Amino acid sequence: MQLVWLRRDLRVIDNTALINAINMHDSVAVIFVATPDQWRKHKQSPIQSDLIFRRLAELKKSLDDLNIPLLYSEQNSYRDSVKRVVRLASSYTTESVAIHINREYELNEKRRDELLSEMAQSKGIEVKRYDDRCFLPPGSVLNGKQEMFKVFTPFKKKWMEIYSRTPFYVQRPVMVGDSVKLDSKAISSQVDEIVEFDESVNFSYPRKQSVDYPVSDDAISARLQQFCTYKLSDYHQNRDFPALAATSVVSPYLAIGALSVRQCMAAISGLSGSRTQGETRWLDELIWREFYIHLSDSFSALSKGEPFHSWGKRVQWQSNPVYFEAWCSGQTGYPIVDAAMRQLSRTGWMHNRLRMIVASFLTKDMLVDWRLGEDYFMSHLIDGDYASNNGGWQWCASTGCDGQPYFRIFNPITQSEKFDAQGEFIRQWVPELANVPDKYIHKPWQWISFDSLNYPAPIVDHKVQREIALSLYKAAKEPF
């Protein structure tokens, strides 16, 4: 009997644990365990929760085609989820039972899986672990001292070297007659609080509608292919302009594992001719994702909310709650910042260039602790992924591995002028500014009719705050 425990790997196509379980030519069952208390601690967003729930319904259809049941349970914590999965595995009367999992690399998840191994071993149950989340697993891209890289560029160089000699293909499960059939009702009835999944199950975590993101395999594949066909060649030129629909927007699927990174790389590899600048730039983004996951695996302090550099603990954040609330609600008086934050609030997504702008503004203009922004993003993003979110915030706050140097501070006005020159994005999300002339769209407070707008004046002076930020960072770094 082969039991597959899915977490953030919600797919049948190219799912290493599932395909290996099927290849055992034995009975197979799949289980997903919702953990609402743990999700709250991890700030999981309601919109991502809805995406997960909707994806489970599609996943059940795919598993039904393989004659594999999708079992479901809701447990408060990771510890409780481990107990439930081990109890389920123990209920099988077959001679040999194995639990198959794809590894996760953040600290709490690693501890959960260590507990799984301990509890399963005590019951005589084997746990089979696989590396599935990255193209190259953590621990495989190391420097000459066999240590994790602390700077992206040499990591990328080594990663590319290994990638260039690593053949791969997207795996697809194949049903083998009756070997994967299982009486799911008989199984689920043996263990309390485990049922066969359908859309009426108790999924108590808050949900916010995510219908803008289709969840079928065909729709996800189509989104990826459309990006590669129509946008990828110009990606390097258009990716920084939020008014353009120029990015892939597949990050929500990567975050919950509805799409594998290998599928993304196969889409690039499948294009004819040599790699274009756009393809190279998008591959860079996928490697950044791998870099942050590898860092999470190597440095457990990142999962504890600690800065990568010890001097980061000495930064004297001012964390004004009035400033933070204005930032969250898109009422800072800086149009590009407010437009981005309102986009996040309404859609659960934010353009990557805007993520950098608003993060720099929060930490270096408002002098608010980056961890508050990190948590806020996780609680709203449909593509919330701890490693990438933490890495991005620490990069902007200059406290992280290969972070932006602290003296480089984004100017929200010049960033707005450069990447939304005509104010198209601003007007879409800040309707109060719809009739402001182009000349003043980035600095509406200079317009003669500004007082007639229902829009705030700048909450801080960028030039003044920049100097304060530089002094705070310099003071934090001096002892080091």
Rosetta blueprint (number, residue, H / E / L):
1 M L
2 Q E
3 L E
4 V E
5 W E
6 L E
7 R L
8 R L
9 D L
10 L L
11 R L
12 V L
13 I L
14 D L
15 N L
16 T H
17 A H
18 L H
19 I H
20 N H
21 A H
22 I H
23 N L
24 M L
25 H L
26 D L
27 S L
28 V E
29 A E
30 V E
31 I E
32 F E
33 V E
34 A E
35 T L
36 P H
37 D H
38 Q H
39 W H
40 R H
41 K H
42 H L
43 K L
44 Q L
45 S L
46 P H
47 I H
48 Q H
49 S H
50 D H
51 L H
52 I H
53 F H
54 R H
55 R H
56 L H
57 A H
58 E H
59 L H
60 K H
61 K H
62 S H
63 L H
64 D H
65 D H
66 L L
67 N L
68 I L
69 P L
70 L E
71 L E
72 Y E
73 S E
74 E E
75 Q L
76 N L
77 S L
78 Y H
79 R H
80 D H
81 S H
82 V H
83 K H
84 R H
85 V H
86 V H
87 R H
88 L H
89 A H
90 S H
91 S H
92 Y L
93 T L
94 T L
95 E L
96 S L
97 V L
98 A E
99 I E
100 H E
101 I E
102 N E
103 R L
104 E L
105 Y L
106 E L
107 L H
108 N H
109 E H
110 K H
111 R H
112 R H
113 D H
114 E H
115 L H
116 L H
117 S H
118 E H
119 M H
120 A H
121 Q H
122 S H
123 K L
124 G L
125 I L
126 E E
127 V E
128 K E
129 R E
130 Y E
131 D L
132 D L
133 R L
134 C L
135 F L
136 L L
137 P L
138 P L
139 G L
140 S L
141 V L
142 L E
143 N L
144 G L
145 K L
146 Q L
147 E L
148 M E
149 F L
150 K L
151 V L
152 F H
153 T H
154 P H
155 F H
156 K H
157 K H
158 K H
159 W H
160 M H
161 E H
162 I H
163 Y H
164 S H
165 R L
166 T L
167 P L
168 F L
169 Y L
170 V L
171 Q L
172 R L
173 P L
174 V L
175 M L
176 V L
177 G H
178 D H
179 S H
180 V H
181 K L
182 L L
183 D L
184 S H
185 K H
186 A H
187 I H
188 S H
189 S L
190 Q L
191 V L
192 D L
193 E L
194 I L
195 V E
196 E E
197 F L
198 D L
199 E L
200 S L
201 V L
202 N L
203 F L
204 S L
205 Y L
206 P L
207 R L
208 K L
209 Q L
210 S L
211 V L
212 D L
213 Y L
214 P L
215 V L
216 S L
217 D H
218 D H
219 A H
220 I H
221 S H
222 A H
223 R H
224 L H
225 Q H
226 Q H
227 F H
228 C H
229 T H
230 Y H
231 K L
232 L H
233 S H
234 D H
235 Y H
236 H H
237 Q H
238 N H
239 R L
240 D L
241 F L
242 P L
243 A L
244 L L
245 A L
246 A L
247 T L
248 S L
249 V L
250 V L
251 S H
252 P H
253 Y H
254 L H
255 A H
256 I H
257 G L
258 A L
259 L L
260 S L
261 V H
262 R H
263 Q H
264 C H
265 M H
266 A H
267 A H
268 I H
269 S H
270 G L
271 L L
272 S L
273 G L
274 S L
275 R L
276 T L
277 Q H
278 G H
279 E H
280 T H
281 R H
282 W H
283 L H
284 D H
285 E H
286 L H
287 I H
288 W H
289 R H
290 E H
291 F H
292 Y H
293 I H
294 H H
295 L H
296 S H
297 D H
298 S H
299 F L
300 S H
301 A H
302 L H
303 S H
304 K H
305 G L
306 E L
307 P L
308 F L
309 H L
310 S H
311 W H
312 G H
313 K H
314 R H
315 V L
316 Q L
317 W L
318 Q L
319 S L
320 N L
321 P H
322 V H
323 Y H
324 F H
325 E H
326 A H
327 W H
328 C H
329 S H
330 G L
331 Q L
332 T L
333 G L
334 Y L
335 P H
336 I H
337 V H
338 D H
339 A H
340 A H
341 M H
342 R H
343 Q H
344 L H
345 S H
346 R H
347 T H
348 G L
349 W L
350 M L
351 H L
352 N H
353 R H
354 L H
355 R H
356 M H
357 I H
358 V H
359 A H
360 S H
361 F H
362 L H
363 T H
364 K H
365 D H
366 M L
367 L L
368 V L
369 D L
370 W H
371 R H
372 L H
373 G H
374 E H
375 D H
376 Y H
377 F H
378 M H
379 S H
380 H H
381 L L
382 I L
383 D L
384 G L
385 D L
386 Y H
387 A H
388 S H
389 N H
390 N H
391 G H
392 G H
393 W H
394 Q H
395 W H
396 C H
397 A H
398 S L
399 T L
400 G L
401 C L
402 D L
403 G L
404 Q L
405 P L
406 Y L
407 F L
408 R L
409 I L
410 F L
411 N L
412 P H
413 I H
414 T H
415 Q H
416 S H
417 E H
418 K H
419 F H
420 D L
421 A L
422 Q L
423 G L
424 E H
425 F H
426 I H
427 R H
428 Q H
429 W H
430 V L
431 P H
432 E H
433 L H
434 A L
435 N L
436 V L
437 P L
438 D H
439 K H
440 Y H
441 I L
442 H L
443 K L
444 P H
445 W H
446 Q H
447 W L
448 I L
449 S L
450 F H
451 D H
452 S H
453 L L
454 N L
455 Y L
456 P L
457 A L
458 P L
459 I L
460 V L
461 D L
462 H H
463 K H
464 V H
465 Q H
466 R H
467 E H
468 I H
469 A H
470 L H
471 S H
472 L H
473 Y H
474 K H
475 A H
476 A H
477 K H
478 E L
479 P L
480 F L
